[in-house]
Amino acid sequence: MKFITENFLLETKFAQELYHGYAKEMPIIDYHNHLPPAEIASNHQFANITEVWLHGDHYKWRAMRALGIDEKYITGTASDQDKFLKWAETVPHTLRNPLYHWTHLELQRYFGIDQLLTPNNGKEIYQKTSDKLQERSHSTLGLLQQMKVELLCTTDDPLDSLEHHLSAGQSNLGLQMLPAFRPDKAYAVEDVKTVMDYIERLADVTGISIANYQDYLDALRNRIAFFHQAGSRLSDHGLDQLYFFEPGTFDVETLFKKVLAGKALEIQEIQYFKFETLLHLCKEYHKYGWTQQFHLGALRNTNERMLGTLGPDTGFDSIGDFQQAQSMSKFLNELDKTDQLAKTILYNLNPSQNEVFATMAGNFNDGSIKGKVQFGSAWWYTDQLDGMEKQINTLSNMGLLSCFVGMLTDSRSFLSFPRHEYFRRLLCNIFGNDIKKGLVPNDIPFVGKMIQDISYNNAKSYFDFERNNAKSVVEQTANQK
């Protein structure tokens, strides 16, 4: 029996009319993901389903480990087919985890497979999907075209040459692939040896001799200018929280000299260095008209043994319980005092703090731009039905859902774009249920337009990306067949 039906997640006739009539055909602007630019620029063809689906997916890795599957079949030396078969063994046990929905939605959308993935059909599905991935329609560009992806922003270190973004622009890939500036490593002074190496590489890339803090800031400004020329209009930051100190609490030049000398900083010195540096960067973003994104609340690298074995970003991070409100308020206010607060998206990982983030966004909306400060979409562990519904309801109650810039994948997988459909179905279902209950007027055209805005139009207007005469994904892929 077919599991992902036409009206999956759509509980009322109103929800069905909203989704099929308004949301379904909207293009996708995916303004934050971790896709590898090289694979887009080269129109990479994947060898098999494991390469595109399991390599780098720590959501799946965590589920497999929880089931007691040996690391050999997760990040280890097992063959790609054996790794997939272990995933097929895991999937039936993921009921009520979003992985179950995502798995079957992706199998259906990209491969036309309606069967539930089990150990019994794992080999058959591995072969069928891997064969399909050899077709031009299932190259990286083909996969993006299938989901009507119009524009995507990757996440890139300041040292990146952006060669793939630049070559993509020159060759008219058929969509806009733009970089986003992610400078986390530039101020990660808790690891002195690593940041010393980073500063040396920054000097090499920019041609700026970095002997003091001002040189360091000049070099980072140099990279921001370079990213802007390459089409970047966003920055992104992954932090446990936004720090705030009264400016001048520490002498940042002294701290920087300690770092250059290889001396470890104290905890408050580390936090102050991050605060001071981020403040300078945010003023630069404002100058260029960028949007700044803050992903807050992750407790990272909790398992030292596995970190030493597998490295970071392998599935050992969790939700943190950091205090957010006061320091976030003061940090944003420090920028706003001089009217240098850029467009800002605040992403919250801890759902117990949704109201903090939603009301904080409202504090700094000044009427200059529609939705200038956004309570961003549910992120990471909250990127599921319950988490997304809570974020939507909190934003609705304490802000204007109509101004929301909507969903993003935040993913390393080219098969993750049906998450936009998942979000849109949920959004339509929420409105549909409200219409049924009499909480929202039965005005389908008006509500449908709002859903289209949240799904696509608001992001297009808010970020104001330059088109650069890119062809459509559909046209480009058709030309390659």
Secondary structure, 3 states (H helix, E strand, C coil): CCCCCCCCCCCCHHHHHHHHHHHCCCCEEECCCCCCHHHHHCCCCCCCHHHHHCCCCHHHHHHHHHCCCCHHHCCCCCCHHHHHHHHHHHHHHHCCCHHHHHHHHHHHHHHCCCCCCCCCCHHHHHHHHHHHCCCHHHCHHHHHHHCCEEEEECCECCCCCCHHHHHHHHHCCCCEEECCECCHHHHCCCCHHHHHHHHHHHHHHHCCCCCCHHHHHHHHHHHHHHHHHCCCCEEEEEECCCCCCCCCCCCHHHHHHHHHCCCCCCHHHHHHHHHHHHHHHHHHHHHHCCEEEEEECEECCCCHHHHHHHCCCCCCCEECCCCCHHHHHHHHHHHHCCCCCCEEEEEECCHHHHHHHHHHHHHCCCCCCCCCEEECCCCHHHCCHHHHHHHHHHHHHHCCHHHCCCCCCCCCCCCCCHHHHHHHHHHHHHHHHHHHHCCCCCCHHHHHHHHHHHHHHHHHHHHCCCCCCCCCHHHHHHHHC
